[in-house]
Amino acid sequence: MADSGEQMEIPGLETPRNDRVHRAAKAYYKAMQLRKAELENEVAAHATLLRIMLEEGVEIYNYNGIEARIDVTKKVKVKNTEPSKEE
């Protein structure tokens, strides 16, 4: 029989539910899914920015506190050049 990677439970010896661990695990899983979705959005936004900058022939863009520059590896580096306003 092939190992599926899952531990088999013996009837009557199932893992008991631990409410605190269960809630924490669900919260972490939700946060992990949100982070994954945001990463996908970031990757798409990066690709769009790079494509537009290449189409427009702009290697360095610096306006109103936003700087975007295409480096030699054809990646765009973006940073906020204005000092942060701490409250």
N, C-alpha and C positions, 0 to 999 in steps of 0.2 A: 504494500500500500504506500502511495506517495505521501510525503510530508507536506501538508497544506500550509504549515506555518502557524496554524491555530492550535491552541491547547484544547483538547477535548475535555468536557466537563462530565464528571461522574454524577449520575442521577442522585439527588439528595445532597450533593456537595457543591452546588452552584455558588458562584461568587455572590455574596449578599450585597444588596444595594447600599451604598454609603451616600446619603443625600448631599453632604458637603463636597465630597470628591466628585460626584456626578454633576452638580451645579457648576463647579469650577472647571471641569472638563468640557462641559457644554459651552461655557463662556469663552474658554480658550479656543475651542473649535470654531466658534462664530467669529472671533477676532482674527483667527488664521484665515478664514474664508474671505473676510473683508479685506485683509491685507493682500491676499492673492488677487482679488478683483481690482484693488487700487494699483497693484503692480502692473496688471494688464493694461489699465488705463494709462499709466505712466509710460509704458513701452510704446503704446499707440501714439501718445502725444509727442514723444521724442521723435518717432519716425516721421510724423507729420511736420514737425518743426524742421527737421533736417531736410526733408524733401522740399519744403517751401523755401528755405534758405538757399538750397542749391539751385532751385528754379529761378530765384530772384538774383542769384549771383552775389549773395551777401555772406561774407565769411565771418564778419564781426558785426554784431548789432548791440548798440549801447544807447538806451533811451529811457529816461525817467526812472532810473534805479534798476532797470533790468538789463543785464548783459548776457548775450548769447554768442558763443564763438565756436566755430567748427575747428576741431583739432585735426592733426595729420592722419588720424585713423578714421576720419569721417564720422566722428561722434560730436554731438553738440554739448558744450559745457554751459550751464546757465547758473547765474548767481544773482543775488540781490545785492546791489552795490550801495544801497542806502543804509545808514546805521539803523539798527533795530530800535524801535520805540518801546521801551519797557514802561509798564504802567505801575 
